[in-house]
Amino acid sequence: MNNIIYPTLDLFLYDLRNTLGEGQDELETTRDLFQKKLPEDIHEVLFQKDTVFEDDYLELLPKKIKSFQTNSEPYPLQGYYYPVRLNDLYGLLLDCSVNNQTEPQPAASFQVLKAEIEQRLNHQSATIGQTWMISGWLPHPNTNSPEKLAQDCYQALMPGSDWERDLEGQGQFLGATIFELSHYRLLIPEGTASPTNIQNIQENQQVIIILYPDRATTQKSALFYHHWLRLLSYRHKILWAYAQSRFLKRTMKNRSTDLEQHRQSISHNQTNYREEKLRDTLVRAQDSIKNYTIELYQLEFQGSIIEINLSNYQKRLATIQERSRAIAATAEDNLSSFDQFTSLVTDKYLLQIAKDAENLQRILKLQEDTINAVRSRVEVEKAERDRNFQDAIAILGVGWSVASLVAPEDESSKTNVISQPSSPEPDSIIPAAAYKLSVALVAAALTWLLIRLWPKFMKLMSKKK
């Protein structure tokens, strides 16, 4: 069995503090989720200093850390909570060690350390992501290779994991051997339900193992915890944003199917011209386009989140390497395995989001052009029908007015003899009404002809000029 002195397990955990568009109610909800991971006796003071809009790095506790000790079997344990605010995230470093710095402990002790940390978290999960860090120093003499010890520690922490599959690489840090292992997989379902947390749409497991040569080197590593907190926060925000982009792509893919159905319905109703149904379909299609456009902007925004966090990740990684080399007084420190993540983000994640946004934009443009063309045609046809109706009313009005002016006078009006009113003869009424109707029809026809020919006449006159 491989042994390690002062086995220490650190959990770097990240919760989302707030996002764009969220108010005080949402902030209180996220704070409640975060403080459930910490002891109740520090809840009252946990957010007292968290009062500004932006803060790159803020230690939330007045005494920075909250320590604990246990006398549990088979190992007495010690550790601490170190909560911080990292701009729009809450970060927590939860440290737990076997309280014995002289006697080697078996690699299986990391099972006990992990169980203790999970119990102290009240079995609450991270909303953005988390990283486990295994550390300790090698006993002397050490007959086994650091890699074999690292494998045993990894299996103790993550039973059933595949070392060969998960190993990203190894390097040197402060003269210690460092291993990075990760396993990332998307879990986005085919259904349309929105994810309640990040665990619903991705599987994100990262473990860092650092095997120091001696106690003195281990003590130097304490200077880098705040660097690791920052570096790993950028990594998890990138993976969180990428998972969100994949969920948005799936949602937009489903919505594009709806848009295509709207387009086919519009085409069918346009051919058979069912105005009311056509207008209803156009309204629903327009709503779908609006939501699709919002989601497209959100997809592009996830790409921007990845870009800024990738830049921060690269800068922080360079800072860690520079300072570790200065402290160790050696140029052998090498964290190149962490650069693989940079290549993955650049060559896959950002490229994929950019291509997805480009293709989805084309689908949107095609649907918008089709629907706008149909809408324009519907409006033109409606305007034409309204104009024809108004013309008809105007023509009939002109005809009736002309008929009223030229209608024959009643013979009784030509005499000056005052006589008693008498009822007109029926035979005299019918010819007068027929005459009036005929005049109205002729006047209406002439008015219609004038309306139709007048534009052509004006066009002809303009050519002659």
DRENLOBA-52002 format. One record per residue (C-alpha): residue number from 1; residue in one letter; x, y, z. Coordinates in steps of 0.02 Angstrom, whole numbers, plus 32768, in hexadecimal, padded with zeros to 4 digits. Layout:
residues N
<num->NUM residuo->A u->X v->Y w->Z>
...
END
This chain:
residues 465
<num->1 residuo->M u->8000 v->8000 w->8000>
<num->2 residuo->N u->8040 v->80AD w->7FD1>
<num->3 residuo->N u->804C v->8129 w->8060>
<num->4 residuo->I u->8050 v->81E6 w->8069>
<num->5 residuo->I u->807C v->825E w->80F6>
<num->6 residuo->Y u->7FFC v->82E0 w->812D>
<num->7 residuo->P u->7F76 v->82B2 w->80AC>
<num->8 residuo->T u->7F11 v->834E w->8085>
<num->9 residuo->L u->7E75 v->835F w->801D>
<num->10 residuo->D u->7E3A v->840A w->7FE1>
<num->11 residuo->L u->7D95 v->842C w->7F8C>
<num->12 residuo->F u->7D8A v->84C8 w->7F1F>
<num->13 residuo->L u->7CCF v->84E6 w->7F0A>
<num->14 residuo->Y u->7C74 v->856F w->7EA8>
<num->15 residuo->D u->7BC2 v->85B0 w->7EAF>
<num->16 residuo->L u->7B76 v->8634 w->7E3F>
<num->17 residuo->R u->7B59 v->86D5 w->7E9E>
<num->18 residuo->N u->7AF3 v->8735 w->7E1E>
<num->19 residuo->T u->7ADA v->874B w->7D63>
<num->20 residuo->L u->7A9E v->87D7 w->7CF3>
<num->21 residuo->G u->79E7 v->8803 w->7D0F>
<num->22 residuo->E u->79DC v->87B9 w->7DBD>
<num->23 residuo->G u->79A3 v->8821 w->7E51>
<num->24 residuo->Q u->79B1 v->881B w->7F0D>
<num->25 residuo->D u->793A v->8787 w->7F1E>
<num->26 residuo->E u->79A5 v->871A w->7EAE>
<num->27 residuo->L u->7A42 v->8751 w->7F0B>
<num->28 residuo->E u->79F6 v->871D w->7FB1>
<num->29 residuo->T u->79CA v->8674 w->7F67>
<num->30 residuo->T u->7A7C v->8653 w->7F2C>
<num->31 residuo->R u->7AC2 v->868E w->7FD2>
<num->32 residuo->D u->7A51 v->8615 w->802C>
<num->33 residuo->L u->7A91 v->8586 w->7FC0>
<num->34 residuo->F u->7B45 v->85B6 w->7FE2>
<num->35 residuo->Q u->7B37 v->85CC w->809E>
<num->36 residuo->K u->7AE7 v->851F w->80AE>
<num->37 residuo->K u->7B95 v->84DC w->808A>
<num->38 residuo->L u->7BDF v->8534 w->8122>
<num->39 residuo->P u->7BC5 v->8526 w->81DF>
<num->40 residuo->E u->7B2D v->8580 w->8225>
<num->41 residuo->D u->7B94 v->85E3 w->82A3>
<num->42 residuo->I u->7BE2 v->864C w->8217>
<num->43 residuo->H u->7B43 v->866A w->81B1>
<num->44 residuo->E u->7B22 v->870F w->8207>
<num->45 residuo->V u->7BCA v->875B w->81D8>
<num->46 residuo->L u->7BE3 v->8703 w->8132>
<num->47 residuo->F u->7BA4 v->878F w->80C1>
<num->48 residuo->Q u->7BC1 v->8828 w->812C>
<num->49 residuo->K u->7C51 v->8863 w->80BE>
<num->50 residuo->D u->7BFD v->8830 w->801B>
<num->51 residuo->T u->7BAD v->88D9 w->7FF5>
<num->52 residuo->V u->7BFC v->891A w->7F54>
<num->53 residuo->F u->7BC7 v->8901 w->7EA0>
<num->54 residuo->E u->7C6C v->88B3 w->7E66>
<num->55 residuo->D u->7CFB v->886A w->7EC9>
<num->56 residuo->D u->7D83 v->8800 w->7E78>
<num->57 residuo->Y u->7DB7 v->87A9 w->7F19>
<num->58 residuo->L u->7D65 v->87C1 w->7FC2>
<num->59 residuo->E u->7D83 v->8757 w->805D>
<num->60 residuo->L u->7CD7 v->8744 w->80AB>
<num->61 residuo->L u->7D04 v->8715 w->815F>
<num->62 residuo->P u->7D4B v->8795 w->81DA>
<num->63 residuo->K u->7DD3 v->8718 w->820E>
<num->64 residuo->K u->7DE7 v->86D7 w->815B>
<num->65 residuo->I u->7DD1 v->8620 w->818A>
<num->66 residuo->K u->7D62 v->85B4 w->81F9>
<num->67 residuo->S u->7DC8 v->8524 w->8243>
<num->68 residuo->F u->7D8E v->847B w->8281>
<num->69 residuo->Q u->7DD6 v->83DD w->82D1>
<num->70 residuo->T u->7D94 v->832F w->82F0>
<num->71 residuo->N u->7DCE v->8298 w->8354>
<num->72 residuo->S u->7D78 v->821E w->82E0>
<num->73 residuo->E u->7DBC v->8170 w->82BD>
<num->74 residuo->P u->7E26 v->8132 w->826D>
<num->75 residuo->Y u->7E71 v->81DF w->824E>
<num->76 residuo->P u->7E67 v->8280 w->82B3>
<num->77 residuo->L u->7E3F v->830A w->8237>
<num->78 residuo->Q u->7E58 v->83C5 w->822A>
<num->79 residuo->G u->7E2B v->8446 w->81A9>
<num->80 residuo->Y u->7DD8 v->84EB w->8182>
<num->81 residuo->Y u->7D57 v->8547 w->8119>
<num->82 residuo->Y u->7D92 v->85D9 w->80AF>
<num->83 residuo->P u->7D01 v->862F w->8055>
<num->84 residuo->V u->7D20 v->86BD w->7FD9>
<num->85 residuo->R u->7CC6 v->8723 w->7F57>
<num->86 residuo->L u->7D0F v->871F w->7EA8>
<num->87 residuo->N u->7CAD v->87A8 w->7E4D>
<num->88 residuo->D u->7C0D v->874F w->7E16>
<num->89 residuo->L u->7C39 v->86AB w->7E6E>
<num->90 residuo->Y u->7C46 v->866D w->7F20>
<num->91 residuo->G u->7CDC v->85FD w->7F3B>
<num->92 residuo->L u->7CFF v->8587 w->7FCA>
<num->93 residuo->L u->7DA1 v->8530 w->7FF7>
<num->94 residuo->L u->7D79 v->84A3 w->8070>
<num->95 residuo->D u->7E1A v->8454 w->80B1>
<num->96 residuo->C u->7E26 v->83B2 w->8114>
<num->97 residuo->S u->7EC5 v->8356 w->814A>
<num->98 residuo->V u->7EF6 v->82C2 w->81B5>
<num->99 residuo->N u->7F39 v->8315 w->8253>
<num->100 residuo->N u->7FDF v->82BC w->8251>
<num->101 residuo->Q u->8079 v->8307 w->81FE>
<num->102 residuo->T u->80F6 v->8280 w->822D>
<num->103 residuo->E u->80B0 v->81D4 w->8206>
<num->104 residuo->P u->8087 v->819B w->8154>
<num->105 residuo->Q u->7FCF v->8177 w->8133>
<num->106 residuo->P u->7F84 v->8103 w->80B2>
<num->107 residuo->A u->7F3F v->814A w->8010>
<num->108 residuo->A u->7E95 v->8106 w->8046>
<num->109 residuo->S u->7E8E v->8193 w->80C6>
<num->110 residuo->F u->7E4D v->8204 w->803C>
<num->111 residuo->Q u->7DA8 v->81A5 w->8043>
<num->112 residuo->V u->7D94 v->81E0 w->80F7>
<num->113 residuo->L u->7DC6 v->8292 w->80CC>
<num->114 residuo->K u->7D49 v->8299 w->803D>
<num->115 residuo->A u->7CBC v->8256 w->80AA>
<num->116 residuo->E u->7CE4 v->82D9 w->812F>
<num->117 residuo->I u->7CE0 v->8367 w->80B0>
<num->118 residuo->E u->7C3B v->832D w->8062>
<num->119 residuo->Q u->7BEC v->8321 w->810E>
<num->120 residuo->R u->7C27 v->83D0 w->813C>
<num->121 residuo->L u->7BDA v->8410 w->8099>
<num->122 residuo->N u->7B34 v->83C8 w->80D1>
<num->123 residuo->H u->7B3E v->8365 w->802E>
<num->124 residuo->Q u->7B1C v->8405 w->7FCC>
<num->125 residuo->S u->7B5E v->840A w->7F19>
<num->126 residuo->A u->7BB3 v->8498 w->7EBD>
<num->127 residuo->T u->7B4B v->84FD w->7E42>
<num->128 residuo->I u->7BDF v->8526 w->7DCF>
<num->129 residuo->G u->7C63 v->84A1 w->7DEF>
<num->130 residuo->Q u->7CE4 v->845A w->7E67>
<num->131 residuo->T u->7D95 v->8414 w->7E69>
<num->132 residuo->W u->7DE6 v->839B w->7EE3>
<num->133 residuo->M u->7E9E v->83B3 w->7F0E>
<num->134 residuo->I u->7F00 v->8324 w->7F5E>
<num->135 residuo->S u->7FA6 v->834F w->7FB0>
<num->136 residuo->G u->8028 v->8312 w->802D>
<num->137 residuo->W u->80E0 v->82EA w->802E>
<num->138 residuo->L u->813E v->824C w->8006>
<num->139 residuo->P u->8187 v->81DF w->8090>
<num->140 residuo->H u->8242 v->81B9 w->8090>
<num->141 residuo->P u->8277 v->8144 w->804F>
<num->142 residuo->N u->81EE v->8132 w->7FCC>
<num->143 residuo->T u->81FC v->8093 w->7F68>
<num->144 residuo->N u->8165 v->80B4 w->7EF8>
<num->145 residuo->S u->815A v->8134 w->7E6D>
<num->146 residuo->P u->80F6 v->81D4 w->7E89>
<num->147 residuo->E u->8081 v->81A0 w->7DFC>
<num->148 residuo->K u->8054 v->80FB w->7E53>
<num->149 residuo->L u->802E v->8159 w->7EF4>
<num->150 residuo->A u->7FC6 v->81D8 w->7E92>
<num->151 residuo->Q u->7F62 v->814A w->7E43>
<num->152 residuo->D u->7F3B v->80FE w->7EED>
<num->153 residuo->C u->7F05 v->81A7 w->7F32>
<num->154 residuo->Y u->7E97 v->81C5 w->7E9A>
<num->155 residuo->Q u->7E41 v->811D w->7EA9>
<num->156 residuo->A u->7E22 v->813C w->7F62>
<num->157 residuo->L u->7DD2 v->81E4 w->7F3B>
<num->158 residuo->M u->7D75 v->81B0 w->7E9D>
<num->159 residuo->P u->7D50 v->80F6 w->7EA5>
<num->160 residuo->G u->7D35 v->80A9 w->7DFA>
<num->161 residuo->S u->7D88 v->8138 w->7D9B>
<num->162 residuo->D u->7DFB v->8117 w->7D08>
<num->163 residuo->W u->7EAA v->815E w->7D25>
<num->164 residuo->E u->7EE3 v->8149 w->7C71>
<num->165 residuo->R u->7E45 v->819B w->7C2D>
<num->166 residuo->D u->7E42 v->822C w->7CA6>
<num->167 residuo->L u->7EFB v->8259 w->7CAE>
<num->168 residuo->E u->7F1B v->8300 w->7C58>
<num->169 residuo->G u->7FD5 v->82FF w->7C7E>
<num->170 residuo->Q u->8056 v->8319 w->7D05>
<num->171 residuo->G u->80D8 v->839D w->7D2A>
<num->172 residuo->Q u->813B v->83F3 w->7DB2>
<num->173 residuo->F u->8101 v->8472 w->7E33>
<num->174 residuo->L u->8175 v->84B6 w->7EBB>
<num->175 residuo->G u->81E0 v->841C w->7EA0>
<num->176 residuo->A u->8149 v->83AB w->7EBA>
<num->177 residuo->T u->80FC v->8334 w->7E3C>
<num->178 residuo->I u->8050 v->8372 w->7E06>
<num->179 residuo->F u->7FCA v->830E w->7DA9>
<num->180 residuo->E u->7F2C v->8352 w->7D5B>
<num->181 residuo->L u->7E98 v->82E0 w->7D3A>
<num->182 residuo->S u->7DF0 v->8312 w->7CF4>
<num->183 residuo->H u->7D54 v->82C5 w->7CAD>
<num->184 residuo->Y u->7CD5 v->8334 w->7C55>
<num->185 residuo->R u->7C36 v->82FA w->7C00>
<num->186 residuo->L u->7B95 v->8352 w->7BCD>
<num->187 residuo->L u->7AF2 v->8309 w->7C0F>
<num->188 residuo->I u->7A74 v->8376 w->7BB4>
<num->189 residuo->P u->79CF v->8318 w->7BA0>
<num->190 residuo->E u->7969 v->8318 w->7B01>
<num->191 residuo->G u->78D0 v->835D w->7B5C>
<num->192 residuo->T u->78A4 v->8415 w->7B69>
<num->193 residuo->A u->78AC v->8429 w->7C26>
<num->194 residuo->S u->791F v->84B2 w->7C64>
<num->195 residuo->P u->79B3 v->847A w->7CD0>
<num->196 residuo->T u->79A0 v->8498 w->7D8A>
<num->197 residuo->N u->7A5C v->8494 w->7DA9>
<num->198 residuo->I u->7AFF v->8475 w->7D4F>
<num->199 residuo->Q u->7B01 v->83BC w->7D81>
<num->200 residuo->N u->7A69 v->83A0 w->7D11>
<num->201 residuo->I u->7AC7 v->83CC w->7C73>
<num->202 residuo->Q u->7B7E v->839D w->7C91>
<num->203 residuo->E u->7BF0 v->8325 w->7CEC>
<num->204 residuo->N u->7C8B v->8386 w->7D22>
<num->205 residuo->Q u->7D0E v->832E w->7D8B>
<num->206 residuo->Q u->7DBD v->8376 w->7DA6>
<num->207 residuo->V u->7E41 v->8337 w->7E1E>
<num->208 residuo->I u->7EEF v->8382 w->7E3A>
<num->209 residuo->I u->7F71 v->8319 w->7E96>
<num->210 residuo->I u->800F v->836C w->7EDA>
<num->211 residuo->L u->8093 v->82FD w->7F2C>
<num->212 residuo->Y u->8114 v->836A w->7F84>
<num->213 residuo->P u->81C5 v->832F w->7FA9>
<num->214 residuo->D u->81C5 v->8369 w->805E>
<num->215 residuo->R u->816B v->83CD w->80E4>
<num->216 residuo->A u->81C4 v->8471 w->80BE>
<num->217 residuo->T u->8189 v->8470 w->800A>
<num->218 residuo->T u->80D8 v->8449 w->8042>
<num->219 residuo->Q u->80D7 v->84E2 w->80B2>
<num->220 residuo->K u->8109 v->8550 w->801E>
<num->221 residuo->S u->8071 v->8513 w->7FBF>
<num->222 residuo->A u->7FFE v->8572 w->8037>
<num->223 residuo->L u->802F v->8611 w->7FDC>
<num->224 residuo->F u->7FD4 v->85D5 w->7F40>
<num->225 residuo->Y u->7F27 v->85A9 w->7F80>
<num->226 residuo->H u->7EDB v->864F w->7F4D>
<num->227 residuo->H u->7F2A v->863A w->7E9F>
<num->228 residuo->W u->7EDD v->858D w->7E8E>
<num->229 residuo->L u->7E34 v->85D4 w->7EC6>
<num->230 residuo->R u->7E39 v->8652 w->7E39>
<num->231 residuo->L u->7E7F v->85DF w->7DB3>
<num->232 residuo->L u->7E00 v->8556 w->7DD1>
<num->233 residuo->S u->7D70 v->85D1 w->7DD8>
<num->234 residuo->Y u->7D99 v->8607 w->7D26>
<num->235 residuo->R u->7D9F v->8552 w->7CED>
<num->236 residuo->H u->7CF5 v->8528 w->7D37>
<num->237 residuo->K u->7CA4 v->85C6 w->7CF3>
<num->238 residuo->I u->7CE2 v->8596 w->7C46>
<num->239 residuo->L u->7C99 v->84E7 w->7C54>
<num->240 residuo->W u->7BF8 v->852D w->7C9E>
<num->241 residuo->A u->7BE5 v->85A9 w->7C0E>
<num->242 residuo->Y u->7C0C v->8521 w->7B8E>
<num->243 residuo->A u->7B86 v->84B0 w->7BD9>
<num->244 residuo->Q u->7B0B v->8541 w->7BD4>
<num->245 residuo->S u->7B35 v->855D w->7B1C>
<num->246 residuo->R u->7B11 v->84A6 w->7AF4>
<num->247 residuo->F u->7A6A v->84B1 w->7B4E>
<num->248 residuo->L u->7A3F v->854F w->7AED>
<num->249 residuo->K u->7A6E v->84FA w->7A4A>
<num->250 residuo->R u->79F9 v->846A w->7A71>
<num->251 residuo->T u->796D v->84E3 w->7A9D>
<num->252 residuo->M u->7988 v->8546 w->79FD>
<num->253 residuo->K u->798D v->84A7 w->7996>
<num->254 residuo->N u->78E0 v->8479 w->79DA>
<num->255 residuo->R u->78A3 v->852A w->79BA>
<num->256 residuo->S u->78E3 v->8526 w->7907>
<num->257 residuo->T u->7874 v->848E w->78EB>
<num->258 residuo->D u->77DF v->84F6 w->7926>
<num->259 residuo->L u->7812 v->8582 w->78B1>
<num->260 residuo->E u->7818 v->850A w->781E>
<num->261 residuo->Q u->776A v->84CB w->784A>
<num->262 residuo->H u->772D v->8580 w->7850>
<num->263 residuo->R u->777C v->859F w->77A6>
<num->264 residuo->Q u->7726 v->8508 w->7759>
<num->265 residuo->S u->767F v->8539 w->77A7>
<num->266 residuo->I u->7692 v->85E9 w->7762>
<num->267 residuo->S u->76B9 v->85A5 w->76B6>
<num->268 residuo->H u->7620 v->8534 w->76BA>
<num->269 residuo->N u->75A9 v->85BB w->76F8>
<num->270 residuo->Q u->75F2 v->8637 w->767D>
<num->271 residuo->T u->75CB v->85C2 w->75EC>
<num->272 residuo->N u->751A v->85A5 w->7628>
<num->273 residuo->Y u->7511 v->8655 w->766F>
<num->274 residuo->R u->74C1 v->863F w->7718>
<num->275 residuo->E u->74DF v->86EC w->775B>
<num->276 residuo->E u->74B2 v->86D5 w->7812>
<num->277 residuo->K u->7517 v->8635 w->7825>
<num->278 residuo->L u->75A7 v->8681 w->77C5>
<num->279 residuo->R u->75AC v->8718 w->7837>
<num->280 residuo->D u->75A7 v->86A9 w->78D3>
<num->281 residuo->T u->7638 v->8641 w->7892>
<num->282 residuo->L u->769B v->86DF w->786A>
<num->283 residuo->V u->7684 v->871E w->791D>
<num->284 residuo->R u->76C0 v->8678 w->7967>
<num->285 residuo->A u->7752 v->8672 w->78EE>
<num->286 residuo->Q u->7785 v->8723 w->791E>
<num->287 residuo->D u->7784 v->86F2 w->79D7>
<num->288 residuo->S u->77F1 v->865C w->79B1>
<num->289 residuo->I u->786B v->86C9 w->794F>
<num->290 residuo->K u->7874 v->8743 w->79E0>
<num->291 residuo->N u->789F v->86B9 w->7A5C>
<num->292 residuo->Y u->7919 v->866B w->79E0>
<num->293 residuo->T u->7972 v->8712 w->79CD>
<num->294 residuo->I u->7982 v->8728 w->7A8A>
<num->295 residuo->E u->79CB v->8679 w->7A99>
<num->296 residuo->L u->7A44 v->869D w->7A0C>
<num->297 residuo->Y u->7A84 v->8736 w->7A6B>
<num->298 residuo->Q u->7A94 v->86CC w->7B08>
<num->299 residuo->L u->7AF8 v->864A w->7AA8>
<num->300 residuo->E u->7B71 v->86CF w->7A6B>
<num->301 residuo->F u->7B7B v->8714 w->7B1D>
<num->302 residuo->Q u->7BB5 v->866A w->7B5C>
<num->303 residuo->G u->7C43 v->8674 w->7ADF>
<num->304 residuo->S u->7C74 v->871D w->7B27>
<num->305 residuo->I u->7C72 v->86D5 w->7BD7>
<num->306 residuo->I u->7CE7 v->864B w->7B9F>
<num->307 residuo->E u->7D5D v->86C5 w->7B49>
<num->308 residuo->I u->7D76 v->8736 w->7BE0>
<num->309 residuo->N u->7D89 v->86A5 w->7C59>
<num->310 residuo->L u->7E04 v->864E w->7BE6>
<num->311 residuo->S u->7E6D v->86EC w->7BE4>
<num->312 residuo->N u->7E68 v->86F4 w->7CA2>
<num->313 residuo->Y u->7E92 v->863A w->7CAD>
<num->314 residuo->Q u->7F2D v->864F w->7C41>
<num->315 residuo->K u->7F69 v->86E6 w->7CA3>
<num->316 residuo->R u->7F4F v->8693 w->7D4C>
<num->317 residuo->L u->7FA6 v->85F3 w->7D13>
<num->318 residuo->A u->803B v->865A w->7CD9>
<num->319 residuo->T u->803F v->86B2 w->7D83>
<num->320 residuo->I u->8040 v->860B w->7DE0>
<num->321 residuo->Q u->80CF v->85C9 w->7D76>
<num->322 residuo->E u->8134 v->8668 w->7D88>
<num->323 residuo->R u->8121 v->8672 w->7E45>
<num->324 residuo->S u->813D v->85B8 w->7E61>
<num->325 residuo->R u->81E0 v->85C0 w->7E01>
<num->326 residuo->A u->8217 v->8657 w->7E66>
<num->327 residuo->I u->81EF v->8603 w->7F0D>
<num->328 residuo->A u->823B v->855C w->7EDD>
<num->329 residuo->A u->82D1 v->85B3 w->7E8D>
<num->330 residuo->T u->82C5 v->853C w->7DFA>
<num->331 residuo->A u->828F v->8542 w->7D45>
<num->332 residuo->E u->8252 v->848E w->7D47>
<num->333 residuo->D u->81A0 v->84B6 w->7D7D>
<num->334 residuo->N u->812B v->8487 w->7CF2>
<num->335 residuo->L u->806D v->8494 w->7CF0>
<num->336 residuo->S u->805C v->846C w->7C37>
<num->337 residuo->S u->7FCE v->83F1 w->7C57>
<num->338 residuo->F u->7F61 v->8486 w->7C86>
<num->339 residuo->D u->7F85 v->84D2 w->7BDC>
<num->340 residuo->Q u->7F25 v->8443 w->7B8A>
<num->341 residuo->F u->7E86 v->848F w->7BCE>
<num->342 residuo->T u->7EB1 v->8532 w->7B75>
<num->343 residuo->S u->7EC5 v->84D5 w->7AD1>
<num->344 residuo->L u->7E20 v->8479 w->7AEB>
<num->345 residuo->V u->7DC1 v->851A w->7B0B>
<num->346 residuo->T u->7E0F v->8574 w->7A77>
<num->347 residuo->D u->7E09 v->84E7 w->79F8>
<num->348 residuo->K u->7D61 v->849C w->7A27>
<num->349 residuo->Y u->7CF0 v->8501 w->7A9B>
<num->350 residuo->L u->7D05 v->85AF w->7A52>
<num->351 residuo->L u->7D0C v->8570 w->799F>
<num->352 residuo->Q u->7C70 v->8506 w->79B7>
<num->353 residuo->I u->7C0C v->8595 w->7A03>
<num->354 residuo->A u->7C41 v->860B w->7977>
<num->355 residuo->K u->7C0E v->858E w->78F0>
<num->356 residuo->D u->7B6A v->8565 w->7948>
<num->357 residuo->A u->7B40 v->861E w->7955>
<num->358 residuo->E u->7B68 v->8636 w->789D>
<num->359 residuo->N u->7AFC v->85A4 w->7864>
<num->360 residuo->L u->7A6C v->85D0 w->78D7>
<num->361 residuo->Q u->7A73 v->8683 w->7898>
<num->362 residuo->R u->7A5C v->8643 w->77E7>
<num->363 residuo->I u->79C3 v->85DF w->781B>
<num->364 residuo->L u->797C v->867B w->786E>
<num->365 residuo->K u->799D v->86E6 w->77D3>
<num->366 residuo->L u->7947 v->8667 w->7761>
<num->367 residuo->Q u->78AE v->865C w->77D0>
<num->368 residuo->E u->78A5 v->8719 w->77E6>
<num->369 residuo->D u->78B0 v->8737 w->772A>
<num->370 residuo->T u->7828 v->86B8 w->7706>
<num->371 residuo->I u->77B1 v->86F7 w->778B>
<num->372 residuo->N u->77D1 v->87AE w->7765>
<num->373 residuo->A u->77AD v->8790 w->76AC>
<num->374 residuo->V u->7709 v->873A w->76D4>
<num->375 residuo->R u->76DA v->87C0 w->7751>
<num->376 residuo->S u->76FC v->8848 w->76D0>
<num->377 residuo->R u->7691 v->87EF w->7651>
<num->378 residuo->V u->7603 v->87DB w->76CE>
<num->379 residuo->E u->760B v->8894 w->76F9>
<num->380 residuo->V u->760D v->88C7 w->7641>
<num->381 residuo->E u->7578 v->8859 w->7619>
<num->382 residuo->K u->7519 v->889C w->76AE>
<num->383 residuo->A u->7540 v->894F w->767D>
<num->384 residuo->E u->7508 v->8929 w->75CC>
<num->385 residuo->R u->7463 v->88E1 w->7608>
<num->386 residuo->D u->7448 v->8975 w->767C>
<num->387 residuo->R u->746D v->89F0 w->75EF>
<num->388 residuo->N u->73F7 v->8996 w->7577>
<num->389 residuo->F u->736E v->899B w->75F8>
<num->390 residuo->Q u->7389 v->8A54 w->7618>
<num->391 residuo->D u->738C v->8A76 w->755D>
<num->392 residuo->A u->72E9 v->8A18 w->7547>
<num->393 residuo->I u->7296 v->8A7E w->75D0>
<num->394 residuo->A u->72D9 v->8B1F w->7584>
<num->395 residuo->I u->729F v->8AEF w->74D5>
<num->396 residuo->L u->71F2 v->8AC3 w->7510>
<num->397 residuo->G u->71E9 v->8B65 w->7571>
<num->398 residuo->V u->7218 v->8BCB w->74D8>
<num->399 residuo->G u->719A v->8B6F w->746C>
<num->400 residuo->W u->710D v->8B89 w->74E6>
<num->401 residuo->S u->7138 v->8C41 w->74FC>
<num->402 residuo->V u->7136 v->8C5E w->743F>
<num->403 residuo->A u->7093 v->8C01 w->7430>
<num->404 residuo->S u->7046 v->8C70 w->74B5>
<num->405 residuo->L u->7079 v->8D0E w->7455>
<num->406 residuo->V u->7034 v->8CDB w->73AA>
<num->407 residuo->A u->6F97 v->8C80 w->73E1>
<num->408 residuo->P u->6EF3 v->8CC1 w->7388>
<num->409 residuo->E u->6E87 v->8D3B w->73E8>
<num->410 residuo->D u->6DDE v->8D09 w->7426>
<num->411 residuo->E u->6D55 v->8D51 w->73B0>
<num->412 residuo->S u->6CF3 v->8D8D w->7443>
<num->413 residuo->S u->6D80 v->8E06 w->746E>
<num->414 residuo->K u->6D69 v->8E65 w->73C9>
<num->415 residuo->T u->6CBC v->8EAC w->73F3>
<num->416 residuo->N u->6C99 v->8F3F w->7462>
<num->417 residuo->V u->6BEB v->8F04 w->7488>
<num->418 residuo->I u->6BD7 v->8EDB w->753B>
<num->419 residuo->S u->6B87 v->8E34 w->7548>
<num->420 residuo->Q u->6B6F v->8DB1 w->75C9>
<num->421 residuo->P u->6BFC v->8D33 w->75D1>
<num->422 residuo->S u->6BD5 v->8C95 w->757A>
<num->423 residuo->S u->6C2E v->8BEE w->7576>
<num->424 residuo->P u->6C9D v->8BD7 w->74DD>
<num->425 residuo->E u->6C68 v->8B59 w->7460>
<num->426 residuo->P u->6CCD v->8AB7 w->746A>
<num->427 residuo->D u->6CF0 v->8ABB w->73AF>
<num->428 residuo->S u->6D46 v->8B64 w->73C1>
<num->429 residuo->I u->6DB7 v->8B2B w->7451>
<num->430 residuo->I u->6E04 v->8A92 w->73FA>
<num->431 residuo->P u->6E47 v->8AEE w->7360>
<num->432 residuo->A u->6E94 v->8B76 w->73CE>
<num->433 residuo->A u->6EED v->8AF7 w->743D>
<num->434 residuo->A u->6F2A v->8A94 w->73A7>
<num->435 residuo->Y u->6F6C v->8B33 w->7356>
<num->436 residuo->K u->6FC5 v->8B66 w->73F6>
<num->437 residuo->L u->7015 v->8ABA w->7408>
<num->438 residuo->S u->704E v->8ABA w->7354>
<num->439 residuo->V u->70A1 v->8B64 w->7367>
<num->440 residuo->A u->70F6 v->8B29 w->7408>
<num->441 residuo->L u->713B v->8A8E w->73B1>
<num->442 residuo->V u->717B v->8AEF w->731C>
<num->443 residuo->A u->71CD v->8B72 w->738D>
<num->444 residuo->A u->721C v->8AE9 w->73F8>
<num->445 residuo->A u->7260 v->8A92 w->735D>
<num->446 residuo->L u->72AA v->8B33 w->731B>
<num->447 residuo->T u->72F9 v->8B56 w->73C6>
<num->448 residuo->W u->7344 v->8AA8 w->73CC>
<num->449 residuo->L u->7389 v->8ABD w->731C>
<num->450 residuo->L u->73D4 v->8B65 w->7349>
<num->451 residuo->I u->7428 v->8B1E w->73E5>
<num->452 residuo->R u->7476 v->8A92 w->737F>
<num->453 residuo->L u->74AD v->8AFB w->72EB>
<num->454 residuo->W u->74E8 v->8B96 w->7346>
<num->455 residuo->P u->7593 v->8B50 w->737C>
<num->456 residuo->K u->75B5 v->8B17 w->72C9>
<num->457 residuo->F u->7580 v->8BC1 w->7286>
<num->458 residuo->M u->75F4 v->8C1C w->72FE>
<num->459 residuo->K u->7683 v->8BA8 w->72D1>
<num->460 residuo->L u->7665 v->8BCA w->7218>
<num->461 residuo->M u->7662 v->8C85 w->7235>
<num->462 residuo->S u->7704 v->8C7F w->7295>
<num->463 residuo->K u->7758 v->8C25 w->7205>
<num->464 residuo->K u->771F v->8CA9 w->7189>
<num->465 residuo->K u->776B v->8D31 w->71F4>
END
